[in-house]
Amino acid sequence: MAKVILSLGNDISTDDIYPGRFMATVLPTETPQFAFFDRTDFNARLKAREFPAGAIIVGGENFGCGSSREQACSTLKGYEVAVVARSLARIFLQNSINLGLKVVICPGIEAAEGDELEITADKVLNRTSGKLYDQVQLPAARKGIMDAGGLIPYTRGRLMAKA
C-alpha cells in the first residue's frame, strides 16, 4: 500500500515533469533535483525526501505528453515514485519501461493527495474511498523489462542466465 503524494489532471507534459531549461543535465544521478521544478512546494518536498519509496503520483489522461525527453522518467525514478495514470503518452510509457520507472495504466482511477492505494497484478484499490479500478495490462515482455529495473538490467539478467 502506498500514499498518493500528488494528484494531477490531464495532459501533464514532460516539460512540467522535467523543464526543458535543465536539458543540459542528463545524468540520472543529477536529474531528480529538477522534478516538477516549477511546482516549487512539491519539488522542495521531493528534495527533502519527505516521501518514501513507492509513493504514488496520480495523473489523468495523456500523462507525460510533449517531448520525448527520457529525463522526465529518470527524474521520477530517482525518487523511486510510481505513476498511476488514466493513460500515458506513448513515448513516456516506453521511456518508463526502458528506465524501469513503475507505471500503471488505470483508466478509471480517482484518487486525491493523501489517499492510500493498493496495486495488485490487475487492479488498483483506493483504500481511502473503497473503490476498485481495473488496470490495463502491459505485455509480458514490457512488464518484465520494467520489473527488472529497466532495459539494461533486464538484458544483463538475460545474458547472465544464458552464460
Protein Blocks (a to p, Z undefined) as FASTA:
>chain_A
ZZdfbdcdehiafklmmgfklmmpmbfklmmmmgokllmmlmmmmmnopacghiacddde
hihiajfbfklmmmmmmnopacddfbdcfklmmmmmmnopacdddfkbccdehiacdddf
kbccdfknopacddddddfklmmmmmnopaklmmmmmmmmmZZ
